[in-house]
Amino acid sequence: MSQAPTKSTVLLKHHLKALKLPTMHAECEAVAARCAKENVDHLGFLLQLCERELLEREGRAARRRLKAARFPTVKTLEGFDFAAAPKLNKPLVLELLRCEYLDRRENLLLVGGPGTGKTHLATALGVEACGRGRRVRFYRVTELVTQLLEAREERHLGRLRSQLAKLDLLILDELGYVPASKAGAELLFDVISTAYERTSVIVTTNLPFEQWPEVLLSERLTGAALDRLTHRCQILETGAESYRLKDAKRRRRSPAGEPVSPEEMTPPSIDSKPPGK
């Protein structure tokens, strides 16, 4: 039979609720019972309660940041196959994972062919930044350009610009797949220019720099955008050959009923996950 709560317990839980300390409110009795059993003093009891509240609060904040980032799929480096991307600078990737580049407001350009892991890497770095308390937003470039054009048309472009200005990290994925309109290119340049030395930007692209005018439709605009992006910048090349294409070729070489070589039977990594885009 459970013991009826004392007047002190009722008042304590009332005050904790008023103070908006939900974890302390939910766990104070259980923690108190355990501390009494383990002969923990009052300050030790209070310390344990505060630690639980703080951990839960940090967890909720991290989940909110992750949701606000709008990643298409949450991915981490644990699922990335470096063996499938031999040209990739792994030590630099691991260094970037510490997120110190965000303190220096540095940018990152991920350049490589389709299916070589650019989006996976950008997402993994963004997820890590969220976990370290940074505000992150992921956009496909075409998606951002569309939102900018719509915001201008609906006269709330300033609001979208203000939201972008509050970020610690802006991820622009797939620059180069679809050329922008002249107005869209100018709005995209404005985002890049505003972020300069204020917000770190990660750009993934399958185009070498000399082909960027095909997307931004202007040599002048391209030069100005590259000047801002590359001033404080790290560049990672992921290679040209798609992991997915290599995997498809391997499968075609091994039709049903034919023996598969040991190399083909061995998955590219322990968890057998491709590096993403």
C-alpha positions as CSV (number, residue, x, y, z in Angstrom):
1,M,0.0,0.0,0.0
2,S,1.5,3.3,-1.1
3,Q,2.1,6.0,1.5
4,A,-0.1,9.1,1.3
5,P,2.0,12.2,0.4
6,T,2.9,14.5,3.2
7,K,1.9,18.2,3.3
8,S,5.5,19.1,2.6
9,T,5.6,16.8,-0.5
10,V,2.3,18.3,-1.8
11,L,3.6,21.9,-1.4
12,L,7.1,21.0,-2.9
13,K,5.5,19.6,-6.0
14,H,3.2,22.6,-6.3
15,H,6.2,24.9,-6.1
16,L,8.2,22.9,-8.6
17,K,5.3,22.9,-11.0
18,A,4.9,26.7,-10.6
19,L,8.7,27.1,-11.3
20,K,8.3,25.0,-14.4
21,L,10.7,22.2,-13.3
22,P,8.8,19.2,-14.7
23,T,11.6,16.6,-14.2
24,M,12.2,17.6,-10.6
25,H,8.4,17.6,-10.0
26,A,8.1,14.1,-11.5
27,E,11.1,12.5,-9.8
28,C,11.5,14.3,-6.4
29,E,9.8,11.6,-4.4
30,A,11.8,8.7,-6.0
31,V,15.1,10.5,-5.7
32,A,14.3,11.4,-2.1
33,A,13.6,7.8,-1.2
34,R,16.8,6.6,-2.8
35,C,18.9,9.3,-1.2
36,A,17.4,8.4,2.2
37,K,18.2,4.7,1.6
38,E,21.8,5.6,0.6
39,N,22.2,8.1,3.4
40,V,22.8,11.0,1.0
41,D,22.5,14.4,2.7
42,H,20.1,17.2,1.7
43,L,22.5,19.0,-0.6
44,G,23.3,15.7,-2.3
45,F,19.6,15.1,-2.8
46,L,19.2,18.6,-4.3
47,L,22.2,18.1,-6.6
48,Q,20.8,14.9,-8.0
49,L,17.4,16.5,-8.7
50,C,19.0,19.5,-10.4
51,E,21.2,17.3,-12.5
52,R,18.2,15.3,-13.7
53,E,16.3,18.5,-14.6
54,L,19.3,19.9,-16.4
55,L,19.9,16.8,-18.4
56,E,16.3,16.5,-19.4
57,R,16.1,20.2,-20.4
58,E,19.3,19.9,-22.5
59,G,17.8,16.8,-24.2
60,R,14.6,18.6,-25.0
61,A,16.5,21.6,-26.4
62,A,18.6,19.3,-28.6
63,R,15.5,17.6,-29.9
64,R,13.9,21.0,-30.7
65,R,17.1,22.1,-32.5
66,L,17.2,18.9,-34.5
67,K,13.5,19.3,-35.5
68,A,14.0,23.0,-36.5
69,A,17.0,22.1,-38.7
70,R,14.6,20.2,-41.1
71,F,17.1,17.5,-42.1
72,P,15.5,15.2,-44.8
73,T,17.0,12.3,-42.9
74,V,19.1,12.4,-39.7
75,K,22.5,10.9,-40.4
76,T,25.7,10.7,-38.4
77,L,29.3,9.8,-39.2
78,E,28.9,6.4,-37.6
79,G,26.9,5.5,-40.7
80,F,29.4,6.9,-43.2
81,D,31.6,4.5,-45.2
82,F,35.0,6.3,-45.6
83,A,36.3,3.2,-47.4
84,A,33.9,4.0,-50.3
85,A,35.2,7.5,-50.5
86,P,39.0,7.1,-50.6
87,K,39.7,10.6,-51.9
88,L,38.0,12.1,-48.9
89,N,40.2,13.8,-46.3
90,K,39.0,11.8,-43.2
91,P,41.2,13.6,-40.6
92,L,39.7,17.0,-41.7
93,V,36.2,15.5,-41.4
94,L,36.9,14.4,-37.9
95,E,38.4,17.8,-37.1
96,L,35.2,19.5,-38.4
97,L,33.1,17.3,-36.2
98,R,34.5,19.3,-33.2
99,C,32.5,22.3,-34.6
100,E,35.4,24.7,-33.9
101,Y,34.9,26.1,-37.5
102,L,31.6,27.5,-36.3
103,D,33.3,29.6,-33.7
104,R,35.6,31.0,-36.4
105,R,32.6,31.5,-38.8
106,E,34.3,29.4,-41.4
107,N,32.5,27.8,-44.4
108,L,32.8,24.4,-45.9
109,L,32.4,23.4,-49.6
110,L,31.7,19.7,-50.3
111,V,32.5,19.1,-54.0
112,G,32.0,15.8,-55.8
113,G,29.9,13.8,-58.1
114,P,26.3,12.6,-57.3
115,G,26.1,9.8,-54.8
116,T,29.6,10.4,-53.3
117,G,28.5,11.3,-49.7
118,K,28.2,15.1,-49.8
119,T,24.7,15.3,-48.3
120,H,25.5,12.6,-45.8
121,L,28.6,14.5,-44.6
122,A,26.8,17.9,-44.5
123,T,23.9,16.4,-42.5
124,A,26.2,14.6,-40.1
125,L,28.1,17.8,-39.4
126,G,24.8,19.7,-38.9
127,V,23.4,17.0,-36.5
128,E,26.6,17.3,-34.5
129,A,26.3,21.1,-34.4
130,C,22.7,20.7,-33.1
131,G,23.9,18.4,-30.4
132,R,26.4,21.1,-29.3
133,G,23.8,23.7,-28.9
134,R,24.1,25.4,-32.3
135,R,21.2,26.6,-34.4
136,V,21.2,24.9,-37.8
137,R,19.0,24.9,-40.9
138,F,19.2,22.6,-43.9
139,Y,17.9,23.6,-47.3
140,R,18.0,22.2,-50.8
141,V,19.2,25.2,-52.8
142,T,16.1,25.0,-55.0
143,E,13.9,24.9,-51.9
144,L,15.5,28.0,-50.4
145,V,15.3,29.9,-53.7
146,T,11.6,29.1,-54.0
147,Q,11.0,30.2,-50.4
148,L,12.9,33.5,-51.0
149,L,10.9,34.2,-54.2
150,E,7.6,33.5,-52.4
151,A,8.6,35.6,-49.4
152,R,9.4,38.5,-51.7
153,E,6.1,38.1,-53.5
154,E,4.2,37.9,-50.2
155,R,6.1,40.8,-48.7
156,H,7.7,38.9,-45.8
157,L,11.2,38.6,-47.1
158,G,12.5,40.5,-44.2
159,R,11.2,38.0,-41.8
160,L,12.8,35.1,-43.6
161,R,16.1,37.0,-43.7
162,S,15.9,37.6,-40.0
163,Q,15.4,33.9,-39.4
164,L,18.4,33.0,-41.5
165,A,20.5,35.6,-39.7
166,K,20.0,34.0,-36.3
167,L,21.5,30.7,-37.5
168,D,25.0,29.4,-36.5
169,L,25.1,27.1,-39.5
170,L,23.3,27.2,-42.8
171,I,23.5,24.1,-45.0
172,L,22.8,24.6,-48.8
173,D,22.5,21.3,-50.5
174,E,22.7,20.5,-54.2
175,L,23.9,23.7,-55.6
176,G,24.1,23.2,-59.4
177,Y,21.3,20.6,-60.1
178,V,18.8,23.2,-61.3
179,P,19.8,26.7,-62.6
180,A,18.2,29.6,-60.7
181,S,16.3,32.4,-62.3
182,K,18.0,35.8,-62.4
183,A,15.8,37.0,-59.4
184,G,16.4,33.7,-57.6
185,A,20.2,33.9,-58.1
186,E,20.2,37.5,-56.7
187,L,18.3,36.5,-53.6
188,L,20.5,33.5,-53.0
189,F,23.6,35.7,-53.3
190,D,22.0,38.1,-50.8
191,V,21.8,35.1,-48.3
192,I,25.4,34.2,-48.9
193,S,26.5,37.8,-48.6
194,T,24.6,38.4,-45.4
195,A,26.0,35.2,-43.8
196,Y,29.6,36.3,-44.6
197,E,31.7,36.3,-41.4
198,R,28.4,36.0,-39.3
199,T,27.1,32.5,-40.0
200,S,29.0,29.4,-41.2
201,V,27.7,28.0,-44.5
202,I,28.1,24.4,-45.8
203,V,27.5,24.1,-49.6
204,T,27.3,20.8,-51.4
205,T,27.8,20.8,-55.2
206,N,28.6,18.6,-58.1
207,L,30.0,21.5,-60.1
208,P,33.5,22.8,-60.3
209,F,33.8,26.5,-59.5
210,E,34.2,27.4,-63.2
211,Q,30.7,26.0,-63.9
212,W,28.9,28.0,-61.2
213,P,27.9,30.8,-63.6
214,E,25.6,28.2,-65.3
215,V,23.6,28.2,-62.0
216,L,23.9,31.8,-60.9
217,L,23.6,33.1,-64.5
218,S,26.2,35.8,-64.0
219,E,30.0,35.9,-63.9
220,R,29.9,38.9,-61.6
221,L,27.5,37.3,-59.1
222,T,29.4,34.1,-59.2
223,G,32.7,35.8,-58.5
224,A,31.2,37.8,-55.6
225,A,29.6,34.6,-54.1
226,L,32.8,32.6,-54.3
227,D,34.8,35.4,-52.8
228,R,32.6,35.4,-49.7
229,L,32.3,31.6,-49.5
230,T,36.0,30.8,-49.9
231,H,37.5,33.6,-47.8
232,R,37.4,31.5,-44.7
233,C,36.7,28.1,-46.0
234,Q,37.6,24.4,-46.0
235,I,37.1,22.4,-49.2
236,L,36.3,18.7,-49.1
237,E,36.4,16.6,-52.3
238,T,34.3,13.4,-52.2
239,G,35.4,12.1,-55.6
240,A,33.5,11.5,-58.8
241,E,32.2,7.9,-58.8
242,S,28.9,7.3,-57.1
243,Y,28.8,4.7,-54.4
244,R,25.3,3.7,-55.5
245,L,26.5,3.3,-59.1
246,K,29.4,1.2,-58.0
247,D,27.1,-1.0,-56.0
248,A,24.7,-1.4,-58.9
249,K,27.5,-2.4,-61.2
250,R,28.7,-5.0,-58.7
251,R,25.2,-6.5,-58.5
252,R,25.0,-6.7,-62.2
253,R,28.3,-8.5,-62.4
254,S,27.0,-11.2,-60.0
255,P,23.7,-12.6,-61.4
256,A,21.8,-15.2,-59.6
257,G,23.4,-18.6,-59.7
258,E,27.0,-17.3,-60.3
259,P,29.6,-17.4,-57.6
260,V,30.5,-14.0,-56.1
261,S,34.1,-13.2,-55.3
262,P,35.0,-12.6,-51.6
263,E,35.6,-8.9,-52.3
264,E,32.1,-8.6,-53.7
265,M,30.6,-10.5,-50.8
266,T,32.3,-8.2,-48.3
267,P,30.1,-5.2,-47.4
268,P,31.8,-1.8,-47.8
269,S,31.6,-1.1,-44.1
270,I,30.7,-2.7,-40.9
271,D,27.1,-1.4,-40.9
272,S,26.9,-1.8,-44.7
273,K,25.4,1.7,-45.2
274,P,26.3,3.8,-48.2
275,P,27.8,7.2,-47.5
276,G,24.6,9.0,-48.6
277,K,24.5,11.5,-51.4
